[in-house]
Structures are given as structure tokens and as C-alpha cells.
């Protein structure tokens, strides 16, 4: 993307103020967004994000600046400004020549395409969307259908003053379908939005018809449902996007972004039991074609599969470079950023509760009176504590070990750290769901996931 001599010069100029470490991140991103409403194209957008950022470390202190002028003049001016930002004397490279002999990281791309999004015509993408729309429109009581198509191709270069040079291409595709069912004044919504770090061939594995049909199924199932009863119940939570609770309530406080500030209930607990022994949790950047996969992280480190919790015992945090400097924990290839406008931070990739040895049917049969939260929705979490409140998009009563009537308006209210101890059963049907995760370094594509799990008791928000 850039000449090595120029990159070396930029890094050298950036260190003129005495920084211990300098890093250049360059990004070229192209994306497409299309939206169908009731089968008609309502929005079509293409975007291109191109720019660079320079990060300096003085011990554990960070200085970061960015620009969209990626000419030699623009980059050297950025380096000059960031070198002066701390306002201290002390010079390590007065000439700014760098003198670096770069070693290229052997990057194995984790997100590859047989049908590359950049080479596919919009007519091809619209055809996929219309198939999803046709599968949902008019099914049962469905009256309204929205379909969105998204793709992204991001090429990055990371180079630093240690001589590292890494390049990666990340890509993703996604179709999201929302269906609204209505009878009289009663309305219910269903949605399905799978994606992958792959090209349009992903929709051979997950046909648009399945995406549209799933949105319609949920909307029709929830239409006319009774309101969920409030109280404390055993709850079976469904797989795939059910893992959003672990992601939000536990995952963020296992990032060194929180741990290094002592703003996590898990700080200092490596080697201690923090969950029931049926729980193993993983953050993995190495799953080929996954939404959260990376050839290298945004600090140039080859990612790994990181076991966070093993049979209930805390084994690791998710650690970036600054997190390593502040906590002493080994880096895990978890340094990520939404774009060149952000410095990297410790972030999740594909984070999930791993498969257990039960079946979903066994978990449900073990509940005499409880709730089945088949499909989770969004919610909120208190940073640091893990206190959460999440809506359930599709819920059912469990009576006598069997799934009974549908429920609407259910919410799960609890604390991530406490609820880890209350997970008493984990099935083997692990699946991942795709989402966008927001934190200090912006909004990033991440997988959440789990098999079906059984929580012995949790507060269910509903109607008393």
C-alpha cells in the first residue's frame, strides 16, 4: 500500500520526541449498503474510507493522531505533529530517516471470497435481497418486510518501529431481514441477520429464503402471545445470538481495556474459579470465514484461539499491547480498531461459550416451570460490574419439561459474573451469531455465540 522507505521515514519522524514505540496504521475500505422496503429499493450507498493513523507509546502513555492525507507530505506532517504532541525534549531520531529493516509477517487471510463483493454487480446483490423478501412477504400475518444487504472490504497495513510489517484483507457480507406481522392492532416483529467473513458464496450456505422465512416465523410465533410473567425462574437460553449476554456482561470485563483500570470484577482473578465447571469460554480470531476473524490484529499480531474460562476457571484476558504493558499478561492478538480514526484497544473477535455434553431437549426437560428464551435481542450493560438487562425477542413458557405457550415482553435481568456460577447445563449445539460491538476503539464486527444453556435462576422482567 505504501513504499517501505516512506513508512520508515514516517516512523522515524514520529519518534523524534523520544517515544519508546511508534506505529503506523493505514486503511483502505470500500463498503456497500442496500435496502429494500416492501420489495422496492429505498436506499443504495457506496463508501470509501482511506486514511492513516500514527500511535506513539511513552511507557504506557498513548499519543494518537490520524489523517486522510496519505501522501508523503501528509504522512510526514502527521508524524511531525504527533511527535510534538507531548511537548517534551528528548530526541531519538533527529533525521527522521527511520533506518528500519522491516520483517514481513506471514499473514494467512482468515476472510476470503470465491465471489468477491467488489466484483459482484449490484443487480446480483439485489436479486439475493428479493429472494429473502419473497420468502417473508405475506407469510401468515406478515404485512411489512424490510431487507438490508451489507458488504465491506478492508485492506490494512500495520508497520512499527520494531520492524514489523503486516498487511491483511478483511471482508464481510450480510443480509438482514425484518418482518412485521399484524392482526388488527396487534403487531409483532421478527428478524434474521446472518453474516460471514466471506463473499457472496455465503448465501449458498445460508440461502436468502431461509433468512426471510426465519424472520417471518418469529413474527408469526409472537403475534398474539401473552405477556411474560415477572419473577425469578430457571431459564434456557437459545444458541447463536443467545451468546450476546456473555459477550456484553462478561466479555467486555475480560478485556484488558477494563482490567488495566481495575474496572472489572475479574481483575486479578487469573487461576480462580469464576463460573460453574460446565462452562468453558473462548475468544477466537482464527475461525476461517468468521465475522470476527483476522489474519492479523490491528497491531500486526497473528491472532490465536484464546481460552478465557476453562471448566469454570479464569485462564486469560483478551490482551492488546498496552494491556500487556499495564497488566503483564501475554498479548493475545486482540488489538482492534473500527478504523484509522481510532487507536487500537483490547477487543473481542469471536467470543462464545464452548459446546458442552447435553442436548437442548435434556435442558428443557429438566425445567418444570420456567422460561425458554429462544431468540435474544438487544439490551444494556453497566460497564465494570456486568449488570445487564436484555430483551428476549422470542420466548416461551416451559411447563413440565415441555415448551408451552409463546410470551412477549420478556427481559432477562442479572449480573454476568454471578450468572456464570448459575449456568448448570450446556448443550452441544454451538452456533455463532453476528453483531456490531461498540467500545473505546469504535464499532467492530464480532461474533457472539453459545450452545443452548440452562441458568438455574434468573430474574425475568415482564408483567406481574
RODO-2510 file (C-alpha; in nm, 4 decimals, decimal comma):
residues 464
     n   res          X          Y          Z
     1     x     0,0000     0,0000     0,0000
     2     x     0,2941     0,2324     0,0768
     3     x     0,6657     0,2340    -0,0006
     4     x     0,8828     0,0875     0,2763
     5     x     1,1257     0,3770     0,2682
     6     x     0,8443     0,6282     0,3224
     7     x     0,6980     0,4224     0,6076
     8     x     1,0388     0,4036     0,7767
     9     x     1,0790     0,7784     0,7409
    10     x     0,7337     0,8445     0,8889
    11     x     0,8016     0,6188     1,1875
    12     x     1,1403     0,7778     1,2470
    13     x     0,9973     1,1285     1,2317
    14     x     0,7205     1,0286     1,4722
    15     x     0,9774     0,9152     1,7310
    16     x     1,1704     1,2426     1,7269
    17     x     1,0057     1,3441     2,0527
    18     x     1,1525     1,0463     2,2359
    19     x     0,8699     0,7901     2,2129
    20     x     0,9552     0,4332     2,3068
    21     x     0,7441     0,2918     2,0257
    22     x     0,5852     0,4172     1,7022
    23     x     0,3217     0,2510     1,4859
    24     x     0,1617     0,3394     1,1533
    25     x    -0,1810     0,2025     1,0576
    26     x    -0,3101     0,2540     0,7024
    27     x    -0,6605     0,1580     0,5919
    28     x    -0,8431     0,1436     0,2581
    29     x    -1,2052     0,0345     0,2998
    30     x    -1,4900     0,0016     0,0493
    31     x    -1,8459    -0,0805     0,1513
    32     x    -2,1950    -0,1150     0,0033
    33     x    -2,5358    -0,0831     0,1733
    34     x    -2,8678    -0,1567     0,0005
    35     x    -3,2193    -0,1506     0,1493
    36     x    -3,5468    -0,2895     0,0216
    37     x    -3,8775    -0,1844     0,1787
    38     x    -4,1789    -0,3847     0,0692
    39     x    -3,9782    -0,5110    -0,2247
    40     x    -3,8782    -0,1646    -0,3506
    41     x    -3,5229    -0,0286    -0,3435
    42     x    -3,5236     0,2643    -0,0995
    43     x    -3,1548     0,3220    -0,0336
    44     x    -2,8269     0,2428    -0,2098
    45     x    -2,4940     0,3650    -0,0789
    46     x    -2,1286     0,3034    -0,1563
    47     x    -1,8490     0,4330     0,0627
    48     x    -1,4710     0,4525     0,0667
    49     x    -1,2681     0,5196     0,3812
    50     x    -0,8980     0,5837     0,3237
    51     x    -0,6548     0,7188     0,5809
    52     x    -0,3766     0,6544     0,8289
    53     x    -0,3048     0,6897     1,1976
    54     x     0,0167     0,7131     1,3970
    55     x     0,0401     0,5887     1,7558
    56     x     0,3251     0,6649     1,9945
    57     x     0,3880     0,4998     2,3299
    58     x     0,5800     0,6694     2,6096
    59     x     0,5873     0,3845     2,8559
    60     x     0,2148     0,3114     2,8882
    61     x     0,1029     0,6583     2,7818
    62     x    -0,0519     0,6776     2,4348
    63     x    -0,0478     0,9628     2,1824
    64     x    -0,2554     0,9091     1,8676
    65     x    -0,3347     1,1186     1,5615
    66     x    -0,4755     1,0441     1,2173
    67     x    -0,5204     1,1909     0,8718
    68     x    -0,6924     1,1158     0,5420
    69     x    -0,3988     1,2704     0,3525
    70     x    -0,1917     0,9617     0,2780
    71     x     0,0607     1,1382     0,0550
    72     x     0,4235     1,1565     0,1637
    73     x     0,3708     1,5200     0,2610
    74     x     0,0582     1,4425     0,4615
    75     x     0,2081     1,1478     0,6478
    76     x     0,5284     1,3295     0,7376
    77     x     0,3287     1,6284     0,8627
    78     x     0,1183     1,3914     1,0755
    79     x     0,4373     1,2369     1,2148
    80     x     0,5767     1,5820     1,2953
    81     x     0,2604     1,6859     1,4784
    82     x     0,2260     1,3658     1,6796
    83     x     0,5950     1,3833     1,7784
    84     x     0,5355     1,7314     1,9222
    85     x     0,2076     1,6464     2,0942
    86     x     0,3663     1,5573     2,4259
    87     x     0,5750     1,8713     2,4288
    88     x     0,8884     1,7199     2,5819
    89     x     1,2528     1,7277     2,4827
    90     x     1,4420     1,4095     2,4202
    91     x     1,5228     1,3013     2,0680
    92     x     1,5879     0,9508     1,9410
    93     x     1,5945     1,0109     1,5656
    94     x     1,6801     1,3663     1,4688
    95     x     1,6910     1,2917     1,0983
    96     x     1,3602     1,1091     1,0913
    97     x     1,5041     0,8620     0,8439
    98     x     1,3919     0,5596     1,0393
    99     x     1,6661     0,3195     0,9321
   100     x     1,4287     0,0254     0,9707
   101     x     1,4706    -0,3128     0,8073
   102     x     1,1170    -0,4441     0,8028
   103     x     1,0257    -0,8074     0,8571
   104     x     0,7019    -0,9016     0,6873
   105     x     0,4548    -1,1028     0,8924
   106     x     0,3420    -1,4211     0,7194
   107     x    -0,0313    -1,3485     0,7161
   108     x    -0,2825    -1,6196     0,6380
   109     x    -0,6045    -1,4331     0,5457
   110     x    -0,8950    -1,5615     0,7517
   111     x    -1,1643    -1,3927     0,5426
   112     x    -1,1531    -1,4898     0,1754
   113     x    -1,4082    -1,4882    -0,1060
   114     x    -1,4863    -1,7067    -0,4024
   115     x    -1,7384    -1,4453    -0,5194
   116     x    -1,5719    -1,1237    -0,4094
   117     x    -1,8086    -0,8396    -0,3096
   118     x    -1,6087    -0,5862    -0,5136
   119     x    -1,6577    -0,7923    -0,8292
   120     x    -2,0304    -0,8634    -0,7885
   121     x    -2,2804    -0,6340    -0,9602
   122     x    -2,5496    -0,4593    -0,7572
   123     x    -2,8093    -0,6472    -0,9642
   124     x    -2,6699    -0,9722    -0,8205
   125     x    -2,6948    -0,8374    -0,4663
   126     x    -3,0488    -0,7084    -0,5229
   127     x    -3,1523    -1,0491    -0,6543
   128     x    -3,0410    -1,2081    -0,3274
   129     x    -3,2387    -0,9496    -0,1308
   130     x    -3,5537    -1,0083    -0,3352
   131     x    -3,5338    -1,3793    -0,2591
   132     x    -3,5327    -1,3030     0,1148
   133     x    -3,8240    -1,0619     0,0724
   134     x    -4,0292    -1,3152    -0,1234
   135     x    -3,9771    -1,5782     0,1475
   136     x    -4,1206    -1,3482     0,4185
   137     x    -4,3812    -1,1316     0,2459
   138     x    -4,7384    -1,2443     0,3034
   139     x    -4,6418    -1,5475     0,5136
   140     x    -4,9107    -1,5871     0,7779
   141     x    -4,9909    -1,2427     0,9118
   142     x    -4,6719    -1,0731     0,7821
   143     x    -4,7626    -0,7326     0,6385
   144     x    -4,4292    -0,5472     0,6206
   145     x    -4,0833    -0,6674     0,5192
   146     x    -3,7509    -0,4815     0,5179
   147     x    -3,4343    -0,6359     0,3745
   148     x    -3,0841    -0,4875     0,4046
   149     x    -2,7695    -0,6024     0,2281
   150     x    -2,4236    -0,5002     0,3557
   151     x    -2,0729    -0,5796     0,2403
   152     x    -1,7300    -0,4465     0,3329
   153     x    -1,3746    -0,4956     0,2065
   154     x    -1,0956    -0,3539     0,4245
   155     x    -0,7260    -0,3594     0,3356
   156     x    -0,4841    -0,2636     0,6119
   157     x    -0,1115    -0,2081     0,6622
   158     x     0,0470    -0,2085     1,0071
   159     x     0,4138    -0,1148     1,0472
   160     x     0,6044    -0,0233     1,3620
   161     x     0,9382     0,0863     1,4974
   162     x     1,0259    -0,2705     1,5950
   163     x     1,0476    -0,3501     1,2223
   164     x     0,7109    -0,5250     1,1905
   165     x     0,5293    -0,5031     0,8572
   166     x     0,1891    -0,6730     0,8190
   167     x    -0,0844    -0,6490     0,5580
   168     x    -0,4297    -0,8050     0,5656
   169     x    -0,7561    -0,8017     0,3739
   170     x    -1,0797    -0,8432     0,5682
   171     x    -1,4196    -0,8755     0,4056
   172     x    -1,7761    -0,9459     0,5066
   173     x    -2,1248    -0,9876     0,3657
   174     x    -2,4609    -0,9826     0,5384
   175     x    -2,8345    -0,9886     0,4687
   176     x    -3,0745    -0,8739     0,7409
   177     x    -3,4496    -0,9276     0,7123
   178     x    -3,7140    -0,7803     0,9419
   179     x    -4,0760    -0,8937     0,9177
   180     x    -4,3754    -0,7350     1,0935
   181     x    -4,6865    -0,9441     1,1465
   182     x    -5,0153    -0,7716     1,2234
   183     x    -5,3726    -0,8661     1,3075
   184     x    -5,5909    -0,5687     1,3920
   185     x    -5,3925    -0,3548     1,6327
   186     x    -5,1684    -0,6411     1,7445
   187     x    -4,8176    -0,6332     1,5938
   188     x    -4,5097    -0,8496     1,6347
   189     x    -4,1627    -0,8303     1,4818
   190     x    -3,9199    -1,0994     1,3775
   191     x    -3,5710    -1,0639     1,2385
   192     x    -3,2854    -1,2700     1,0993
   193     x    -2,9476    -1,1226     1,0056
   194     x    -2,6682    -1,3739     0,9441
   195     x    -2,3346    -1,2691     0,8025
   196     x    -1,9847    -1,4021     0,7483
   197     x    -1,6309    -1,3026     0,6655
   198     x    -1,6802    -1,4403     0,3170
   199     x    -1,8054    -1,3389    -0,0249
   200     x    -2,1483    -1,3830    -0,1771
   201     x    -2,0984    -1,7595    -0,1832
   202     x    -2,2047    -1,7443     0,1832
   203     x    -2,5636    -1,7226     0,0597
   204     x    -2,5334    -2,0691    -0,0896
   205     x    -2,4824    -2,1997     0,2643
   206     x    -2,7420    -1,9642     0,4136
   207     x    -2,9924    -1,9117     0,1308
   208     x    -3,1843    -1,5820     0,1427
   209     x    -3,5057    -1,7843     0,1529
   210     x    -3,4041    -1,9220     0,4936
   211     x    -3,3275    -1,5713     0,6209
   212     x    -3,6653    -1,4354     0,5153
   213     x    -3,8549    -1,7414     0,6372
   214     x    -3,6933    -1,7217     0,9820
   215     x    -3,7906    -1,3559     1,0237
   216     x    -4,1494    -1,4402     0,9264
   217     x    -4,1588    -1,7428     1,1588
   218     x    -4,0608    -1,5378     1,4645
   219     x    -4,3053    -1,2570     1,3816
   220     x    -4,5953    -1,5003     1,3418
   221     x    -4,4996    -1,7005     1,6518
   222     x    -4,5003    -1,3893     1,8711
   223     x    -4,8257    -1,2440     1,7330
   224     x    -5,0965    -1,2732     1,9963
   225     x    -4,8522    -1,4000     2,2616
   226     x    -4,9344    -1,3392     2,6279
   227     x    -4,7099    -1,1113     2,8314
   228     x    -4,4265    -1,2814     3,0176
   229     x    -4,4755    -1,3222     3,3934
   230     x    -4,2272    -1,1313     3,6080
   231     x    -4,0265    -1,3192     3,8683
   232     x    -3,7283    -1,5467     3,9193
   233     x    -3,7223    -1,8596     3,7046
   234     x    -3,4882    -2,1185     3,5629
   235     x    -3,4206    -2,0096     3,2055
   236     x    -3,2989    -2,1979     2,8994
   237     x    -3,1307    -1,9545     2,6592
   238     x    -3,1051    -2,0439     2,2907
   239     x    -2,7840    -2,0818     2,0952
   240     x    -2,6109    -1,8472     1,8476
   241     x    -2,7122    -1,4877     1,9307
   242     x    -2,8073    -1,6068     2,2804
   243     x    -2,4379    -1,5558     2,3481
   244     x    -2,4907    -1,1784     2,3420
   245     x    -2,5378    -1,1843     2,7203
   246     x    -2,1967    -1,3427     2,7786
   247     x    -2,0430    -1,1030     2,5279
   248     x    -2,1843    -0,7899     2,6882
   249     x    -2,1988    -0,8829     3,0560
   250     x    -1,8760    -1,0868     3,0797
   251     x    -1,6721    -1,0398     2,7628
   252     x    -1,6104    -0,6670     2,7992
   253     x    -1,4852    -0,7041     3,1540
   254     x    -1,2407    -0,9726     3,0367
   255     x    -1,0739    -0,7214     2,8028
   256     x    -0,7633    -0,5583     2,9468
   257     x    -0,9192    -0,2264     2,8467
   258     x    -1,1256    -0,2746     3,1652
   259     x    -0,8840    -0,4931     3,3642
   260     x    -0,5903    -0,2491     3,3393
   261     x    -0,8042     0,0221     3,5057
   262     x    -0,9206    -0,2180     3,7779
   263     x    -1,2689    -0,1516     3,6393
   264     x    -1,3529    -0,5212     3,6114
   265     x    -1,4822    -0,7646     3,8710
   266     x    -1,2452    -1,0199     3,7131
   267     x    -0,9280    -0,8130     3,7656
   268     x    -0,6597    -1,0154     3,9464
   269     x    -0,8558    -1,3417     3,9301
   270     x    -0,6492    -1,5454     3,6817
   271     x    -0,6475    -1,9057     3,8077
   272     x    -0,9579    -1,8580     4,0227
   273     x    -1,2983    -2,0198     3,9733
   274     x    -1,5435    -1,7666     3,8315
   275     x    -1,8014    -1,9980     3,6707
   276     x    -1,9728    -2,3329     3,7094
   277     x    -1,7434    -2,6156     3,5991
   278     x    -1,9623    -2,6871     3,2946
   279     x    -1,8588    -2,3507     3,1450
   280     x    -1,5674    -2,3096     2,9039
   281     x    -1,5495    -1,9789     2,7169
   282     x    -1,3303    -1,8848     2,4217
   283     x    -1,2344    -1,5789     2,2180
   284     x    -1,1085    -1,6913     1,8787
   285     x    -0,9675    -1,4850     1,5923
   286     x    -0,8719    -1,7878     1,3817
   287     x    -1,2008    -1,9313     1,2565
   288     x    -1,1843    -1,9194     0,8744
   289     x    -1,4710    -1,7158     0,7318
   290     x    -1,5975    -1,5980     1,0701
   291     x    -1,7442    -1,2487     1,1079
   292     x    -1,4794    -1,1646     1,3700
   293     x    -1,1807    -1,3415     1,2124
   294     x    -0,8500    -1,1639     1,1412
   295     x    -0,5337    -1,2523     0,9517
   296     x    -0,3535    -1,0165     1,1885
   297     x    -0,4956    -0,7908     1,4546
   298     x    -0,4726    -0,4127     1,4194
   299     x    -0,1350    -0,4146     1,5956
   300     x     0,0097    -0,6631     1,3457
   301     x    -0,0027    -0,9717     1,5703
   302     x    -0,1251    -1,3036     1,4316
   303     x    -0,4371    -1,3898     1,6339
   304     x    -0,4891    -1,7075     1,8290
   305     x    -0,7633    -1,9084     1,9928
   306     x    -0,7735    -1,7770     2,3495
   307     x    -0,9372    -1,9861     2,6212
   308     x    -1,0801    -1,7326     2,8637
   309     x    -1,2504    -1,9731     3,1052
   310     x    -1,1753    -2,3444     3,1246
   311     x    -1,4194    -2,5583     3,3213
   312     x    -1,5096    -2,2610     3,5324
   313     x    -1,1541    -2,1352     3,5967
   314     x    -1,0366    -1,7986     3,4587
   315     x    -0,7393    -1,8667     3,2312
   316     x    -0,6780    -1,5490     3,0319
   317     x    -0,7903    -1,1993     2,9491
   318     x    -0,8045    -1,0520     2,5989
   319     x    -0,4804    -0,8550     2,5803
   320     x    -0,3513    -0,5864     2,3441
   321     x    -0,0075    -0,4187     2,3525
   322     x    -0,0968    -0,1509     2,6080
   323     x    -0,2879    -0,4055     2,8149
   324     x     0,0251    -0,6217     2,8215
   325     x     0,2371    -0,3293     2,9380
   326     x    -0,0075    -0,2403     3,2127
   327     x    -0,1009    -0,5876     3,3392
   328     x     0,1941    -0,8087     3,2444
   329     x    -0,0400    -1,0583     3,0769
   330     x     0,0702    -1,2068     2,7436
   331     x    -0,0747    -1,0488     2,4295
   332     x    -0,3498    -1,2499     2,2585
   333     x    -0,3829    -1,0768     1,9199
   334     x    -0,6838    -0,8810     2,0442
   335     x    -0,5812    -0,5268     1,9452
   336     x    -0,8630    -0,3936     1,7262
   337     x    -0,9973    -0,0630     1,5975
   338     x    -1,3010     0,0377     1,3932
   339     x    -1,0920     0,2440     1,1514
   340     x    -0,7769     0,4546     1,1181
   341     x    -0,9533     0,7194     1,3281
   342     x    -0,9027     0,5115     1,6440
   343     x    -0,6045     0,3816     1,8367
   344     x    -0,6311     0,0043     1,8906
   345     x    -0,7648    -0,1413     2,2138
   346     x    -0,8305    -0,4852     2,3594
   347     x    -1,1457    -0,6115     2,1874
   348     x    -1,3384    -0,9323     2,1263
   349     x    -1,3317    -1,1241     1,7961
   350     x    -1,5474    -1,4414     1,8001
   351     x    -1,6426    -1,4879     2,1650
   352     x    -1,8535    -1,7797     2,2806
   353     x    -1,9365    -2,0340     2,5463
   354     x    -1,7991    -2,3601     2,4087
   355     x    -2,0030    -2,6745     2,3431
   356     x    -2,0998    -2,8987     2,6326
   357     x    -2,2262    -3,2565     2,6565
   358     x    -2,6025    -3,2088     2,6958
   359     x    -2,8793    -3,1704     2,4381
   360     x    -3,1252    -2,8788     2,4236
   361     x    -3,4084    -3,1236     2,4857
   362     x    -3,2405    -3,2504     2,8055
   363     x    -3,2032    -2,8966     2,9358
   364     x    -3,5686    -2,8169     2,8713
   365     x    -3,6886    -3,1471     3,0204
   366     x    -3,5070    -3,0574     3,3412
   367     x    -3,7229    -2,7454     3,3928
   368     x    -4,0666    -2,7899     3,5497
   369     x    -4,1673    -2,4244     3,5436
   370     x    -3,9501    -2,1708     3,3667
   371     x    -3,8766    -1,9709     3,0538
   372     x    -3,7268    -2,0636     2,7180
   373     x    -3,5517    -1,7577     2,5717
   374     x    -3,5122    -1,8934     2,2208
   375     x    -3,4001    -1,5725     2,0476
   376     x    -3,2318    -1,2830     2,2254
   377     x    -3,2491    -0,9137     2,1364
   378     x    -3,0578    -0,6059     2,2421
   379     x    -3,0042    -0,4629     2,5870
   380     x    -2,7826    -0,2596     2,8147
   381     x    -2,4929    -0,3364     3,0490
   382     x    -2,3288    -0,1390     3,3283
   383     x    -1,9545    -0,1222     3,2480
   384     x    -1,7281    -0,2831     3,5046
   385     x    -1,9993    -0,4555     3,7080
   386     x    -2,1604    -0,6657     3,4330
   387     x    -2,5150    -0,5805     3,5472
   388     x    -2,7397    -0,6265     3,2426
   389     x    -3,0926    -0,6040     3,1080
   390     x    -3,1669    -0,7797     2,7770
   391     x    -3,4869    -0,8128     2,5788
   392     x    -3,5975    -1,1547     2,4570
   393     x    -3,7280    -1,1419     2,1010
   394     x    -3,8785    -1,4900     2,1101
   395     x    -3,9776    -1,6511     2,4404
   396     x    -4,1914    -1,9416     2,5560
   397     x    -4,3128    -2,0777     2,8857
   398     x    -4,1724    -2,4134     2,9932
   399     x    -4,4233    -2,6336     3,1770
   400     x    -4,3471    -2,9834     3,2961
   401     x    -4,0300    -3,0045     3,0903
   402     x    -4,2020    -2,9045     2,7653
   403     x    -4,2098    -2,5843     2,5628
   404     x    -4,5546    -2,4295     2,6011
   405     x    -4,7209    -2,1003     2,5041
   406     x    -4,5333    -1,8059     2,3477
   407     x    -4,4542    -1,4995     2,5581
   408     x    -4,3926    -1,1378     2,4662
   409     x    -4,2287    -0,8550     2,6571
   410     x    -3,9774    -1,0793     2,8371
   411     x    -3,6450    -0,9402     2,9561
   412     x    -3,3573    -1,1054     3,1382
   413     x    -3,2100    -0,9022     3,4229
   414     x    -2,8972    -1,0090     3,6053
   415     x    -2,5235    -0,9849     3,6616
   416     x    -2,2784    -1,1563     3,4288
   417     x    -2,0278    -1,2600     3,6932
   418     x    -2,2973    -1,4023     3,9199
   419     x    -2,4841    -1,5770     3,6406
   420     x    -2,1701    -1,7594     3,5277
   421     x    -2,1964    -1,9548     3,8542
   422     x    -2,5637    -2,0284     3,7830
   423     x    -2,5108    -2,1873     3,4406
   424     x    -2,5767    -2,5507     3,5296
   425     x    -2,6149    -2,7081     3,1865
   426     x    -2,4516    -2,6565     2,8471
   427     x    -2,5682    -2,8306     2,5298
   428     x    -2,3538    -2,9317     2,2341
   429     x    -2,5250    -2,7265     1,9620
   430     x    -2,2763    -2,4385     1,9417
   431     x    -2,3533    -2,1752     1,6800
   432     x    -2,2323    -1,8195     1,6282
   433     x    -2,4349    -1,5056     1,5678
   434     x    -2,3090    -1,1829     1,4150
   435     x    -2,3224    -0,8339     1,5585
   436     x    -2,1508    -0,4971     1,5819
   437     x    -1,9745    -0,4249     1,9111
   438     x    -1,9113    -0,0714     2,0318
   439     x    -1,6352     0,0266     2,2725
   440     x    -1,3423     0,2661     2,3118
   441     x    -1,1979     0,1907     1,9671
   442     x    -1,5270     0,2187     1,7796
   443     x    -1,7844    -0,0239     1,6402
   444     x    -1,6443    -0,3573     1,5188
   445     x    -1,7827    -0,6786     1,3667
   446     x    -1,7783    -0,9527     1,6294
   447     x    -1,9303    -1,2974     1,6632
   448     x    -2,1220    -1,3915     1,9739
   449     x    -2,2237    -1,7475     2,0417
   450     x    -2,3066    -2,0405     2,2603
   451     x    -2,4970    -2,3684     2,2622
   452     x    -2,8282    -2,3808     2,4480
   453     x    -2,7556    -2,3178     2,8168
   454     x    -2,9580    -2,3597     3,1372
   455     x    -2,9352    -2,0944     3,4101
   456     x    -3,0729    -2,2252     3,7393
   457     x    -3,2338    -1,8935     3,8341
   458     x    -3,2521    -1,5506     3,6761
   459     x    -3,4818    -1,2509     3,7111
   460     x    -3,7316    -1,2273     3,4269
   461     x    -3,8819    -0,8880     3,3609
   462     x    -4,2414    -0,8944     3,2461
   463     x    -4,5866    -0,8276     3,3888
   464     x    -4,6610    -0,9120     3,7498
***
